[in-house]
């Protein structure tokens, strides 16, 4: 087992788990708070390697939060539109399905942005992220047209812009 870093991420996650414990138990008795704190600490201890560390994620400030909220809004629109596209394909008597797998690269520096893009692709109906390895993404799509669109997807470019703005902001 690797060394556990008791950094801000560790303590923030322990606090989040402890608050979750308080919410689900609905009790503020001392014994339950103490047990909850112990469980939260142990849960964080054993799962510490699953958390994104500071160098793997963007710095969270108001500007970044607004950019990610804008990204989320655009993602919701993309999901709704993709739902209609998939419904059209499935309800079409000819079933114009031409599945395809495509591999493309996105040079994100932050691991969090890779995870966000992979999950965004999977959340969008008709596409599924099969593999993320380094800068490469492997995506399965319901149609070859959709597979080609994933490479030039606006949301992927938007994540790259968020990362660029973060870098410029950090250098100041």
Secondary structure, DSSP 8 states (H G I E B T S, - for coil): ------SHHHHHHHHHHHHHHHHHH----HHHHHHHHHHHHHHHHHTGGGS--GGGS----HHHHHHHHHHHHHHHHHHHHHHHHHHHHHHSTT-----EEEEEE---SSHHHHHHHHHHHHHSTTEEEEEEETTEEEEEESSHHHHHHHHT-HHHHHHHHHHHHHHHHHH-
